[in-house]
Amino acid sequence: MIRLYVSQYYTGRTKIRKKWIKLSIGADVLKQIICTIKIRRVPTARHDNIDLKPIITRTSETNPLSVGVADKDHDNEENHVFVRE
């Protein structure tokens, strides 16, 4: 008879999944006002590109945008065209 025994430590250790919280902010830096916040819970690290368009759209509804600054993660031509328009 073979006894299959796995320790409780090992079963608890293998089921641990790291969950991250992504925070994206649209702000007016000159007036020091936060205009838009997007909080998203994701199971793994992922690109923030899906949050850029809603943040820019909602921020531009409250304040007209003159300069846009973002991470290197948002640096592609599609996002550049969207922000310019």
C-alpha positions as CSV (number, residue, x, y, z in Angstrom):
1,M,0.0,0.0,0.0
2,I,1.4,3.4,-1.0
3,R,0.5,6.3,1.1
4,L,0.3,9.6,-0.7
5,Y,0.9,12.3,1.9
6,V,1.7,15.9,1.1
7,S,2.5,18.2,3.9
8,Q,0.1,21.0,4.7
9,Y,3.0,23.5,4.3
10,Y,3.6,22.4,0.7
11,T,0.0,22.5,-0.4
12,G,-0.5,26.0,1.1
13,R,2.8,27.1,-0.5
14,T,1.9,26.0,-4.0
15,K,-1.4,27.8,-4.1
16,I,-0.1,31.3,-3.4
17,R,-0.8,33.6,-6.2
18,K,0.5,37.2,-6.1
19,K,-2.2,39.7,-6.9
20,W,-1.1,43.2,-7.8
21,I,-2.9,46.5,-7.6
22,K,-2.4,48.9,-10.5
23,L,-2.9,52.6,-9.9
24,S,-3.2,55.0,-12.8
25,I,-3.6,58.7,-12.1
26,G,-4.5,61.7,-14.3
27,A,-3.4,64.9,-12.6
28,D,-3.0,68.6,-13.2
29,V,0.6,69.1,-12.0
30,L,0.6,72.9,-12.0
31,K,-2.4,73.2,-9.7
32,Q,-1.6,69.9,-7.9
33,I,-5.0,68.4,-8.4
34,I,-5.7,64.8,-9.1
35,C,-8.4,64.7,-11.8
36,T,-8.8,60.9,-12.4
37,I,-7.9,57.7,-10.6
38,K,-8.1,54.2,-12.0
39,I,-7.5,51.3,-9.6
40,R,-7.3,47.8,-11.1
41,R,-6.6,44.5,-9.5
42,V,-4.6,42.2,-11.7
43,P,-3.2,38.7,-11.0
44,T,0.1,39.3,-12.8
45,A,2.1,42.3,-14.0
46,R,0.6,43.6,-17.2
47,H,0.8,46.6,-19.4
48,D,-0.9,49.8,-18.4
49,N,-1.9,50.7,-22.0
50,I,-5.5,49.6,-21.4
51,D,-5.8,52.4,-18.8
52,L,-4.3,55.2,-20.8
53,K,-7.2,56.1,-23.0
54,P,-9.9,56.2,-20.3
55,I,-7.6,58.3,-18.1
56,I,-6.8,60.8,-20.8
57,T,-10.4,61.0,-21.9
58,R,-11.7,61.6,-18.4
59,T,-9.0,64.1,-17.5
60,S,-9.5,66.1,-20.7
61,E,-13.3,66.4,-19.8
62,T,-12.5,68.3,-16.6
63,N,-9.3,70.2,-17.7
64,P,-8.0,71.0,-21.1
65,L,-4.7,69.2,-21.7
66,S,-1.6,71.0,-22.9
67,V,1.2,68.5,-22.0
68,G,0.9,64.8,-21.5
69,V,3.6,62.8,-19.6
70,A,3.6,59.1,-19.3
71,D,5.9,56.1,-18.6
72,K,7.9,54.3,-21.2
73,D,5.2,51.6,-21.1
74,H,2.9,54.0,-23.0
75,D,5.4,55.0,-25.6
76,N,3.9,53.9,-28.9
77,E,2.6,55.7,-31.9
78,E,-1.1,54.8,-31.3
79,N,-1.0,56.5,-27.9
80,H,0.8,59.5,-29.3
81,V,-1.9,60.0,-31.9
82,F,-4.6,59.6,-29.3
83,V,-3.2,62.1,-27.0
84,R,-2.6,64.7,-29.8
85,E,-6.2,64.4,-31.0
